[in-house]
Amino acid sequence: MLRIPCPFCGIRDQVEFQFGGEGHIVRPEQPDQASNAEWADYLFYRENPRGIHYERWVHSYGCRQWFNLARDTVTHEIVEVYRMGEQPRAPGRNKGQPAID
């Protein structure tokens, strides 16, 4: 079981949270002009990296707040937790996510 550090409540067991999918997915800028391929990419295709992966989680049995989490998919080590709207400091990059400075 993972012990997830909620940025609002502190460390809690994984059973209090729900996984919300890959983080930092960018919606097409002009949705009415996006092709079927662009919509399919936005809706269905996700990265499955070996290493750092950015994810969205919600503390459903706690504060009910959404947040982002950077997790190593090999070791399941949680590298970083940060609030929605913030950029990660952890190394790695997902498709659609801006490069990390």
C-alpha atoms as one frame of an Amber mdcrd trajectory, in Angstrom:
protein
   0.000   0.000   0.000   1.211   3.491  -0.820   1.387   6.184   1.820   0.438
   9.354  -0.054   1.322  12.803   1.311  -1.748  14.968   0.685  -0.559  18.581
   0.303  -3.556  19.661   2.413  -3.911  16.923   5.079  -0.534  15.203   5.362
   0.394  11.550   4.894  -2.513   9.117   4.541  -3.059   5.545   3.301  -3.751
   5.006  -0.394  -7.297   3.744   0.311  -8.345   7.358   1.087  -7.451   8.481
  -2.459  -8.614   7.899  -6.011  -6.351   7.924  -9.037  -7.404  10.543 -11.602
  -5.193   9.583 -14.511  -2.146  11.093 -16.118  -1.408  14.669 -15.129  -0.813
  17.689 -17.325  -2.940  16.565 -20.280  -3.402  19.561 -22.578  -6.821  20.063
 -24.217  -6.782  21.104 -27.892  -6.516  24.900 -28.117  -9.300  25.215 -30.698
 -11.666  22.326 -29.916 -14.087  23.067 -32.754 -11.240  22.842 -35.293  -9.457
  19.805 -33.838  -9.253  16.719 -36.030 -10.470  13.290 -34.965  -6.846  12.246
 -34.503  -6.204  15.205 -32.159  -9.310  14.361 -30.115  -8.337  10.686 -29.951
  -4.864  11.659 -28.766  -6.330  13.962 -26.083  -8.969  11.510 -24.861  -7.404
   8.069 -25.133  -3.643   7.940 -25.594  -1.518   8.108 -22.479   2.122   7.685
 -21.655   3.256   4.552 -19.841   6.820   5.480 -18.922   9.374   3.508 -17.023
  10.496   6.046 -14.439   8.919   9.326 -13.346   5.222   9.634 -14.189   2.986
  12.621 -13.409  -0.459  11.734 -12.083  -3.598  13.402 -10.727  -5.101  12.190
  -7.460  -8.053  13.245  -5.308  -8.267  12.830  -1.521 -11.798  11.436  -1.748
 -12.069  10.321   1.910 -10.432  13.430   3.291 -10.337  17.027   2.104 -11.668
  16.110  -1.394  -8.986  18.233  -3.025  -7.261  17.341  -6.297  -3.464  17.445
  -6.518  -0.601  16.232  -8.698   1.902  13.576  -7.809   5.198  12.550  -9.447
   5.806   8.832  -8.927   8.521   6.456 -10.074   6.695   3.632 -11.882   9.515
   1.162 -11.211   9.862   1.607  -7.442   6.496   3.312  -6.725   8.449   5.935
  -4.784   6.549   9.222  -4.591   9.068  11.804  -5.720   6.961  14.948  -5.376
   3.453  16.102  -4.489   2.221  19.515  -5.588  -1.055  21.395  -5.904  -3.080
  21.741  -9.081  -1.834  24.644 -11.188   1.733  24.314  -9.918   4.574  22.929
 -12.015   6.651  19.962 -10.818  10.311  20.189  -9.887  10.923  16.447 -10.353
  12.797  15.259 -13.457  10.912  13.632 -16.306   8.276  14.810 -18.729   4.898
  13.650 -20.037   3.457  14.144 -23.487   1.796  17.555 -23.718   3.494  18.833
 -20.609   5.769  21.837 -20.990   9.458  21.264 -20.431  10.507  21.648 -16.824
  13.012  24.431 -16.258
